Amino acid sequence: MATFSITINISPEDVRILKEQGYSLYVFKSVASSSNGSPTIWFNLPSEKLLEKTVITWKEEFQAYNSATTIAPTVTIEASNTIATDLGQLVAIEKGSGSLSSSTGGLDGAVSFLNKDTQTFTVGINQMVNGKSNILCAFPILGAGSSRVITPLTKIALIFSTNQIVTATVIIKAMSGGALIDLTGVSSRETIYNINEGWSAGGATWLKNFDAFTDLKKLLIENSSREERALSAGFAE
């Protein structure tokens, strides 16, 4: 099971100011899908827990969920059912009960959903971060054999904000400026945060800064390949 980490270095003075002004650290995770989904707060670190060297660690350990919560900005997704799953698995929503089962038969590298019930649900994946499995995205899925395929990516977004937001909350616009960090091909990255200069990593191309009010759906929800869309559609045939 692969493990990843981000180390955030902050000067003692900046840590003091962030704590005094009530800034929390918010973490988002990127996924790919053929559908129009939304990112959610995956992890938040309250101001009192900020350190000069803060480490965020996550594992490729997944759960799938379904929910009756309708996706909308600032809505917190409440899972109706959750099940342990893995990449390559097919998660079925059972007809009549809405309960979940997980088996082989999904797409490689993704968590695939098949809705056998006759109602619309919200679905998505949880991933283990700092010892807890949290919801990281939300996608609609229709009934009557509709499907959804979600591929977790090794990209995260980091934002400091004074907003008080719980995990699993749908966020469409960035609350403040932040950084998108790409861990493709590596298991760890190290970055610096300065309250006036923002995020940096010695000019590395794997870190991209973004502004407040950036569209997080465009930033974090990538379009999947044509092949994945075709396979996803094939589940419903």
C-alpha positions in Angstrom: 0.0 0.0 0.0 1.6 3.2 -1.2 2.1 6.1 1.3 2.5 9.7 0.3 3.4 12.9 2.3 3.7 16.6 2.0 5.9 18.6 4.4 5.0 22.3 4.9 7.8 24.5 6.3 6.6 27.8 8.0 8.7 30.3 9.9 8.1 30.6 13.7 6.8 34.1 13.3 4.4 33.1 10.5 3.1 30.2 12.6 2.4 32.6 15.4 0.5 35.0 13.1 -1.5 32.2 11.5 -2.5 30.9 15.0 -3.4 34.4 16.3 -5.6 35.2 13.3 -7.3 31.8 13.3 -6.0 30.3 10.0 -6.7 26.6 9.4 -5.0 24.5 6.7 -7.4 22.8 4.2 -6.5 20.0 2.0 -8.2 18.8 -1.2 -7.5 15.8 -3.4 -7.7 15.6 -7.2 -9.6 12.9 -9.2 -10.5 12.2 -12.8 -13.9 11.2 -14.1 -16.1 11.4 -17.1 -18.8 13.2 -15.1 -19.3 16.6 -13.6 -18.3 16.2 -9.9 -17.3 18.5 -7.1 -14.3 18.5 -4.7 -14.9 18.4 -0.9 -12.7 19.3 2.0 -10.6 16.2 2.5 -8.7 17.2 5.5 -8.4 20.2 7.8 -5.8 21.1 10.4 -7.0 23.7 12.9 -4.8 26.7 13.7 -3.8 25.4 17.1 -2.2 22.4 15.6 0.0 24.2 13.0 3.7 23.6 13.4 6.9 25.0 11.9 7.2 21.7 10.0 3.7 20.3 9.4 3.4 16.9 7.7 0.3 15.6 5.9 0.4 11.8 5.2 -2.0 9.7 3.2 -2.3 6.1 1.9 -3.8 4.4 -1.1 -6.5 3.0 1.2 -10.0 3.7 -0.1 -13.7 3.5 0.8 -16.7 4.1 -1.4 -19.9 5.8 -0.2 -23.3 6.7 -1.4 -25.5 9.5 0.0 -28.9 11.1 -0.3 -27.3 14.5 0.1 -27.7 16.7 -3.0 -24.5 18.3 -4.2 -24.4 22.0 -3.8 -21.8 24.6 -2.7 -21.0 24.6 1.0 -23.2 21.5 1.6 -21.7 18.8 3.8 -22.0 15.3 2.3 -23.4 12.8 4.8 -22.7 9.2 3.7 -25.7 6.8 3.9 -23.5 3.8 3.4 -19.7 3.3 3.2 -17.7 0.2 2.2 -14.1 -0.7 2.0 -12.9 -1.0 -1.6 -9.9 -0.7 -3.8 -8.7 0.5 -7.2 -10.1 -1.9 -9.9 -13.2 -2.7 -7.8 -16.8 -2.3 -8.9 -19.1 -0.9 -6.2 -22.8 -1.7 -6.7 -25.7 0.1 -5.2 -28.2 -2.6 -4.6 -31.8 -2.3 -5.8 -34.4 -1.7 -3.1 -32.0 -1.2 -0.2 -29.4 1.3 -1.5 -26.7 -0.7 0.3 -23.3 -1.2 -1.2 -21.3 -4.2 -2.3 -17.7 -4.3 -3.7 -16.4 -6.8 -6.1 -14.0 -7.3 -9.0 -14.9 -6.0 -12.4 -14.2 -2.3 -12.2 -11.8 -0.3 -14.3 -8.1 -0.6 -13.5 -6.8 2.3 -11.4 -10.3 3.5 -10.6 -13.2 2.9 -8.3 -16.3 2.1 -10.4 -19.9 2.5 -9.3 -23.0 0.8 -10.7 -26.4 2.0 -9.5 -28.9 -0.9 -9.6 -31.5 1.1 -7.6 -34.2 3.3 -9.0 -33.2 6.6 -7.5 -30.4 9.1 -7.8 -27.6 9.1 -5.3 -24.4 11.1 -4.6 -21.3 8.8 -4.7 -17.6 9.3 -4.2 -14.6 7.9 -2.5 -12.9 8.3 0.9 -9.1 8.1 1.3 -7.0 7.6 4.4 -5.3 10.9 5.4 -3.4 11.4 8.7 -5.0 8.3 10.1 -8.6 9.0 9.1 -10.7 8.0 6.1 -12.4 11.2 4.7 -14.6 12.0 1.8 -12.7 13.8 -1.0 -15.2 14.2 -3.9 -18.9 14.0 -4.7 -20.6 12.9 -8.0 -24.2 12.4 -9.0 -25.3 9.0 -10.3 -28.7 8.3 -11.8 -30.6 5.0 -11.2 -31.6 2.1 -13.4 -28.1 0.8 -14.2 -26.2 4.1 -14.5 -22.5 4.1 -13.7 -19.7 6.4 -12.5 -16.0 5.9 -12.7 -13.7 7.9 -10.4 -9.9 7.7 -10.6 -7.9 9.2 -7.7 -4.9 11.3 -8.8 -1.7 12.1 -6.9 -2.4 15.8 -6.8 -3.5 17.8 -3.8 -4.4 21.4 -3.2 -3.5 23.3 0.0 -5.3 26.4 1.3 -4.9 28.5 4.5 -8.2 30.2 5.4 -10.0 31.7 8.4 -13.2 30.0 7.2 -14.4 27.3 9.6 -15.4 24.4 7.4 -15.7 20.7 8.2 -14.5 17.8 6.1 -16.8 16.4 3.4 -18.1 20.0 2.6 -18.5 20.8 -1.1 -16.3 23.8 -2.0 -16.5 25.2 -5.5 -14.5 28.4 -5.2 -11.1 28.7 -3.4 -11.5 30.4 0.0 -8.1 31.9 -0.4 -4.9 31.6 -2.5 -3.4 28.1 -2.5 -1.1 25.7 -4.1 -1.7 22.6 -6.3 1.0 20.1 -5.7 1.7 17.2 -8.1 3.2 14.0 -6.7 3.2 12.0 -9.9 6.0 9.5 -9.8 7.1 10.4 -6.3 5.9 9.7 -2.8 6.7 13.0 -1.0 7.1 16.7 -1.6 8.4 19.5 0.6 7.2 23.1 0.3 7.5 26.5 2.1 4.6 28.8 3.1 5.1 32.5 3.8 2.1 34.6 4.9 2.9 37.4 2.4 4.6 35.5 -0.4 2.5 32.4 -0.5 3.6 28.9 -1.4 7.0 28.0 -3.0 9.3 25.1 -3.7 12.5 26.6 -5.2 10.9 27.2 -8.5 9.8 23.6 -9.0 7.2 23.0 -11.7 5.3 20.5 -9.6 3.9 23.4 -7.5 1.4 25.8 -9.1 -0.1 28.7 -7.1 -3.7 29.7 -7.6 -5.7 32.7 -6.4 -8.7 33.1 -4.1 -12.0 32.4 -6.0 -10.3 29.9 -8.4 -12.8 27.4 -9.7 -11.8 24.2 -7.7 -13.9 22.0 -9.9 -11.8 22.9 -12.9 -8.6 22.7 -10.9 -9.2 19.4 -9.2 -11.7 17.4 -11.3 -9.9 16.3 -14.4 -11.7 14.9 -17.5 -11.1 11.2 -17.9 -10.0 9.5 -21.1 -12.3 8.7 -24.0 -11.7 5.0 -23.3 -12.8 5.4 -19.7 -16.0 7.2 -20.8 -16.7 4.4 -23.2 -16.2 1.7 -20.6 -18.2 3.6 -18.1 -21.1 3.8 -20.5 -20.7 0.1 -21.1 -21.6 -0.8 -17.6 -25.1 0.5 -18.2 -25.7 -1.5 -21.3 
